[in-house]
Amino acid sequence: MNDDTLNITLWFKIRGVNPLFVVEGLSSTTSSVAGQCFIPASQRPDGTWRKARRVKDGYIPQEEMPLYESKGKQWAKTKSDHPVGLAPEDVSAMKSRRQAGDSSIPGLVPAAKLSGMSKSQKKKAAAAKKKANATDAEISKSLEETHISNSTAGGRQEVASDPTKRLRNLKKKLRDIEKLERQIASGDIKNPEPEQLEKVKRKEEVVQQIEELEQETTDED
């Protein structure tokens, strides 16, 4: 009989329960006796014992539970870090050259060696340079288009935010301005700060924005 089995048997006997049977080779995490699942008693580092604890069938210990990941985190893991249709190797090579500050182009012969080359070799070198420049330009354009596309999408979302919410914020700002006006007029604020005076001056502008937004929401309806 192993230690887990002995601990379980003692646990039942202490409580005056006669176990129907004891299963040999019990798991160190969860065990089952008489059709019931429980966590066996275990010894703490200081020598004291934790009592055996009965758990429901199918119980999964905390350390074995899978870590929760939000949908955003899962999406970020699957998101491509380079433009669609562009080989990751090309992007990595271009980034490496930029970070290293290397202005040389793969396959291009340095200018110092051109002087000792024949005309045909120079033509081939020029063609290689042109092709390499075109590849770099294509990669740069793809990266820029991807960045612009993402920025535009984010901008549209911000601009197209709920007009009702913007209207609510403007009305709150107007209430704050009117409250400040009353405090200045009643003498509660005897020496208003320049920022407060500037805020009061913007009342007309805020009112105009509110009227425009109200007109927009009316037209949409």
Residue, then its C-alpha position, 0 to 999 in steps of 0.5 A: m500500500n503506497d503513502d496516498t492509499l494509506n493517507i486516504t484510508l486513515w482519512f476515512k477511518i478518522r471520520g468513522v467511515n468504512p471505505l468499500f475499497v482502496v484503489e492501488g496506484l492512486s494519482s497524486t492529484t486526484s484519487s477515487v475511493a468508493g466511487q468518490c473523487f478527492i484530493p489526497a492528504s499531503q504534507r506541507p514543507d513545515g511538516t504539517w499535513r493538509k487534510a484530504r478534500r473531496v471534490k466533484d467528479g471531473y475536477i481539474p486542479q488549478e495548476e492544470m487549468p489552461l490559461y485564459e486568453s482574450k479574443g484580442k490576444q488570440w487574434a494578435k497571435t494569428k495576425s500576419d506581421h507583413p503585407v499579404g502576398l509578400a514573402p516574409e523572407d523579403v521583409s526580414a532581409m530588408k529590415s535587417r539591411r536597414q537596421a544594420g545601416d548597410s546600403s549595399i544591395p545583394g547581388l550588386v558589385p561595389a563601385a570599387k570593383l566596377s573599374g576593372m570590369s568589362k562592358s558586358q559585366k558592367k551592364k549585368a551589374a547595372a541590371a542587377k542594381k536596377k532589379a534590386n532597387a525595384t524589389d526594394a521599392e516594391i517592398s517599401k510600397s507594400l509596407e507603406e500601403t499596409h500602414i496607410s490602410n490600417s491608419t485609414a481604417g482606424g481614422r474612419q472608425e474614430v471619425a465615424s464614432d457615435p455622433t450621439k456620444r460626441l453631442r453628449n460630451l459637448k453638452k456636458k462641456l456647455r453645462d460646465i461653461e455655464k456653471l463657471e459663468r454663474q460662479i464668476a457672475s455671483g462672485d464665487i470666483k473673484n479672480p478667475e484663472p486665464e484658463q477659466l476665462e478662455k473656457v468661457k470664451r469658447k462657449e459660442e464655439v461649443v454651442q455652434q458645434i452642438e447645433e451642427l451635430e443636432q442638425e446632422t443627427t436630424d438629417e440622418d433620421 
